[in-house]
C-alpha cells in the first residue's frame, strides 16, 4: 500500500498522508473489526474485504 501512495503523492505531502493513514487505521481499519464499507481507500488495501 505504501508504494502505491508514494508513487502517486508528491514528497511534500507524505507527512500529512501518513498522519491521515494512522488516524484511519485507528478509526476505520481496526484489526478486529474493520469497517470496509466506510473505507475510502479500499482499492489500496491488500486485505480489505468489501462489506455490504
C-alpha positions in Angstrom: 0.0 0.0 0.0 2.8 2.4 0.9 4.4 2.0 -2.5 1.2 2.9 -4.3 0.7 6.0 -2.2 4.3 7.2 -2.5 4.2 6.9 -6.3 1.1 9.0 -6.6 1.7 11.6 -3.9 4.4 14.4 -4.1 7.0 14.1 -1.4 5.8 17.3 0.2 2.5 15.6 1.1 3.9 12.4 2.6 3.9 13.6 6.2 0.2 14.6 6.2 -0.7 11.5 4.3 0.8 9.2 6.8 -0.8 11.1 9.7 -4.1 10.6 8.0 -3.4 6.9 7.4 -2.5 6.4 11.1 -5.8 8.0 12.1 -7.7 6.0 9.5 -6.2 2.7 10.8 -7.3 3.6 14.4 -10.8 4.6 13.4 -11.9 2.7 10.3 -9.5 -0.1 9.6 -9.4 -1.7 13.0 -7.7 -5.1 13.2 -10.5 -6.9 14.9 -13.4 -5.3 13.1 -12.5 -3.2 10.0 -15.3 -1.0 8.6 -14.5 -1.7 4.9 -17.9 -0.3 3.9 -16.8 3.1 5.3 -13.3 3.0 3.9 -12.2 5.5 1.2 -9.0 3.6 0.2 -10.3 0.1 -0.2 -8.6 -0.2 -3.6 -5.2 0.3 -2.0 -5.6 -2.2 0.9 -4.2 -5.6 0.2 -6.5 -7.4 2.7 -9.7 -5.5 2.5 -13.0 -7.4 2.3 -15.8 -5.5 0.8 -18.8 -5.4 3.1 -22.4 -4.6 2.2 
